[in-house]
């Protein structure tokens, strides 16, 4: 999958998220189903933290001078919400109550960091030649790190939609 197509998916997914958030009030954003579940605000915090962690990991992977001979990983399993995934502590949200405007700003900031990194690449194909070790998925090409971001966000869009259905 080319970076241009991944960028399109990233943009479409983020626009879908922002569209959903636009229709929610502060109570809906911060309401938790129970103490073991995340609010929509917390899901957005998690998405921001994950995106920023991925930017740092991709930067570290780009420092390597050795080409990787790795196959692309199948990442579509990320969309299967029947399989529970546990976020590492570093990517977990806080219990902080966030207002709509602040949350949207954080989403814009994390995406700006990713966009800046991707736009700074002289040769974007380097993402397909370098790798970095993911804490869960192990060795992954950097292009797969980028691709997994929109799949991860789509997974959480499903979760947000399930939460919204519970409001009704």
N, C-alpha and C positions, 0 to 999 in steps of 0.2 A: 504494500500500500504506500503510495507516494505521500510525501509531506503535505503537498497541496490539498489532497483529499482528506488527510487527517485534520488539517487546519479547518477545512469546511465543516467536518463533523464536530470539531471542538466548538466552532462558532454556533452551529445549529443547536447543539445540545445546551450550550450556555444561554442562548436566546430563549430556548424552551423553559429553562429553569427560571430565568428572570421574568418571563411572562407569567409563570405560575405564581411566583412570589408577589407580583404586582397586585394580584387579587386577594391577598391575605392581610389580615390586621395583626397587630402586635400579639394579641392573645393567641391567635392561630399559629403564629410563627414560633411561639415559645411554649406552647402546651405540649406536655408529654402524656402519652397514653398510660404509662406506668413508670416506676422508678428504673426499670431495666431498659427502657426504650429512649431514643433520642427525639428531641423536638425537631421541627423543620429548621429552626435556627441552628441547632447543634449539628445537623447534617451539613448545612452550609459552612459552618466553622470547619468541620472535618474535610470538606471539599477544598477549602482554602489552604488548610494545613498540608493536605496531601499534595496539592499542586505546588506549593512552595518547597516541600521536601523533594519532590520530583525534579524541580528546577535545579536544586543543589546537587542531586545525584547525577543528573545529566551533565552538569558542568564538570563534575569530578570525572565522569566517564570520558568526556571530551579531552581531558588532560592526557589520556593514554595515547601513546604513539604506535601501539601495536594494533594491527587489524584483527578483528574477531572473525572466527569462522563458526558462527552460531546460526542455527536455523531460527526462523521466526517461531514464536510460541503461539499456540492457539489461546486466545484470550477471551473468546466469546463466553466462556464459563462465567465471566464476571457478570453477565446479564441474568444468570440463573439465581433468582432470589430464594429458591428452595434450598440452596446450599449456603449455610451461614458462614460468613467470613468475619473474623474478629480483627478490628483495627489495632495496630500496635499502639502502645501508650503514647508515643510521640505524635500520633495523628488523631488522638481522641479529643473531642471537644470539651470545653469547660461547661460549668453550669451557669455561666454568665447570661443574663437576659439581654438580648440584642434587639434594637429597633430596626425596622425595615431598612432605613437609609444607611445605617452603619453596616448592616450585613451585605447590602448590595455593593457598597464601597469596598468592603474586604474582598468580595468576589471579583470586582474589577481590578483591584490591586494585585491579587494573585495571578490573574490572567495576564495582566500587563507584564509581569515578570517573565512568564512563559513566552509571551509574544516577543518581548525584547530579546530573550535568549535565542529563539528560533530565527528571528530576523537578523541577528548578528552573525549567523553562520555564513561564511564565504561559500562553502560547498555543503549544502544540506545533506548530500549523500553520505557524509561522514557519520550521520546518525545510524546508517545501516552497516557501518564498518566498525563501530565501537560499541562496547558493552559496559555494563556496570551491574554489580550483584544486587538484586532486589531482596529485601529481607524475607519475602514470602515466596516469590517466583524464581529465585536464584538468578543465574546468569541470564541477562536479557539485553538484547540489542537496544541501543538508545531510542531508535525509532519505535520500538515496542513500548518503551516507557511512555513516550508521547501518546501513542495510540491507546494505551490502557487508560489514560486520563479521561478520554471522552466515554469510554465503555464504563469506567468506574462511576462517572457522573450520571450516565444513563441508568445504571443500577440504582443509584440513589434517587433519581427522578421517579422510578417505580415506587420506591419506598415513600417518597413524599406524596405521591398520588394515593397510595394506600392510607396514609395518615389523613389526607384531605377527605377521602371517602368516609373515614371514621367520624368526621365532623358532622356528617349529614344524619 
